[in-house]
Amino acid sequence: MEERKTFLDYLAQVLICFGFSMLCMLVFTVLFGESAKELSAFFVLGKEGIPVAVMAEFLVLDALIIFLRYIFFTDRLIKRMGIAARTACMLALTVAVIALFIVLFDWFPVDMWVPWAMFFLCFLVCFAVSLGVSVLKGRLENRRLEEALEKKRREMEQ
């Protein structure tokens, strides 16, 4: 699990998540902005930009997601839960919170299946990329630790 974090660490994580969210929105706005003007609060400005209200909603959403991460991936609140269960619970709550935001803020028509399918596809792709990066990062850190340990062993043998 993670070491003890401060409010500034939390804020930094929120801003990193927000920056990534806005980067994704930028790409989607360029690709779909004009054609989705009538369907989504995201694209009311077409290719001209992202509405300030949507950016604020994303900032709140990202803060909630990072808070969920804090709850599920520190031992401060949940002491006896495996990593797979923590990940599954966090994913389920994250999807539920995003779905709530979709409905509350009219991000896209809730009665159309195509936007929901695109949302789940994008979510799964982002999750897969994130999981891949996390696994790669863990392997690199483990390799560095093993190399440092091996170096220490060699030094002690001499």
C-alpha positions in Angstrom: 0.0 0.0 0.0 1.0 3.7 0.0 3.0 5.6 2.5 1.5 8.4 4.5 0.5 11.3 2.2 -0.2 15.0 2.9 -2.9 17.2 1.5 -0.5 18.6 -1.0 0.2 15.0 -2.3 -3.6 14.5 -2.6 -3.9 17.9 -4.5 -1.1 17.0 -6.8 -2.8 13.7 -7.7 -6.1 15.5 -8.3 -4.4 17.9 -10.6 -2.5 15.2 -12.5 -5.8 13.3 -13.0 -7.5 16.6 -14.0 -4.7 17.3 -16.5 -5.1 13.9 -18.1 -8.9 14.3 -18.2 -8.6 17.6 -19.9 -6.1 16.2 -22.4 -8.6 13.4 -23.3 -11.4 16.0 -23.6 -9.2 18.1 -25.9 -8.8 15.1 -28.2 -12.5 14.2 -28.1 -13.5 17.8 -28.7 -11.3 18.0 -31.8 -12.5 14.6 -33.1 -16.2 14.8 -32.2 -17.0 18.4 -31.2 -18.9 19.5 -34.2 -20.9 16.3 -34.8 -21.9 16.0 -31.1 -22.9 19.6 -30.5 -26.5 18.8 -30.0 -26.0 15.6 -28.0 -23.6 16.5 -25.2 -22.9 19.2 -22.7 -19.2 18.5 -23.4 -19.4 19.7 -27.0 -21.9 22.6 -26.9 -19.0 24.8 -28.1 -18.1 22.4 -31.0 -14.4 22.4 -31.8 -14.0 25.8 -30.1 -13.4 24.4 -26.6 -14.6 22.8 -23.4 -17.2 24.7 -21.4 -16.0 26.0 -18.0 -18.9 24.2 -16.2 -17.7 20.9 -17.7 -14.2 21.5 -16.6 -15.3 22.3 -13.1 -17.4 19.1 -13.0 -14.4 17.1 -14.1 -12.3 18.7 -11.4 -14.8 17.6 -8.8 -15.0 14.1 -10.4 -11.3 13.7 -10.4 -11.1 14.8 -6.7 -13.7 12.1 -5.9 -11.8 9.5 -7.8 -8.5 10.3 -6.1 -10.4 10.2 -2.8 -11.7 6.7 -3.6 -8.1 5.7 -4.4 -7.1 7.0 -1.0 -9.8 5.0 0.7 -9.1 1.7 -1.2 -5.3 1.8 -1.5 -4.2 2.9 1.9 -4.5 0.8 5.0 -5.9 3.7 7.1 -9.5 2.8 6.5 -9.6 -0.7 5.1 -7.2 -3.0 6.8 -7.9 -6.5 5.6 -8.8 -6.5 1.9 -6.7 -8.0 -0.9 -5.5 -5.9 -3.8 -7.9 -7.5 -6.3 -10.9 -6.8 -4.1 -9.7 -3.2 -3.5 -9.3 -2.7 -7.2 -12.7 -4.2 -8.0 -14.5 -2.1 -5.4 -12.7 1.1 -6.5 -13.6 0.4 -10.2 -17.2 -0.3 -9.4 -17.5 2.9 -7.3 -15.7 4.9 -9.9 -18.0 3.8 -12.7 -21.0 4.5 -10.4 -19.8 8.0 -9.6 -19.1 8.8 -13.3 -22.5 7.5 -14.2 -24.0 9.7 -11.5 -22.2 12.7 -13.0 -23.4 11.7 -16.5 -27.0 11.8 -15.4 -26.7 14.9 -13.1 -24.8 17.1 -15.5 -26.4 15.8 -18.8 -23.0 14.9 -20.2 -24.8 12.8 -22.8 -28.3 11.5 -23.4 -28.9 8.7 -20.9 -31.5 7.0 -23.0 -29.1 6.4 -26.0 -27.0 3.2 -26.0 -24.2 4.5 -28.2 -22.9 7.1 -25.8 -23.0 4.5 -23.0 -21.1 2.0 -25.1 -18.5 4.6 -26.0 -18.2 5.6 -22.3 -17.6 2.0 -21.3 -15.2 1.4 -24.2 -13.2 4.5 -23.3 -13.2 3.6 -19.6 -11.9 0.1 -20.3 -9.2 1.3 -22.6 -8.1 3.9 -20.0 -8.2 1.3 -17.3 -6.1 -1.2 -19.4 -3.5 1.5 -20.2 -3.4 2.5 -16.5 -3.1 -1.1 -15.4 -0.3 -1.7 -17.9 1.6 1.3 -16.8 1.2 0.4 -13.1 2.4 -3.2 -13.8 5.4 -1.9 -15.8 6.2 0.6 -13.0 6.0 -2.1 -10.4 8.3 -4.4 -12.4 10.9 -1.7 -12.9 10.8 -0.8 -9.2 11.2 -4.4 -8.3 14.1 -4.8 -10.7 15.8 -1.7 -9.2 15.4 -3.1 -5.7 16.7 -6.5 -6.7 19.7 -4.9 -8.3 20.4 -2.7 -5.3 20.1 -5.8 -3.0 22.4 -7.8 -5.2 24.9 -4.9 -5.2 24.7 -4.8 -1.4 25.3 -8.5 -1.1 28.4 -8.3 -3.3 29.7 -5.5 -1.2 29.2 -7.4 2.0 30.9 -10.5 0.5 34.1 -8.6 -0.3 
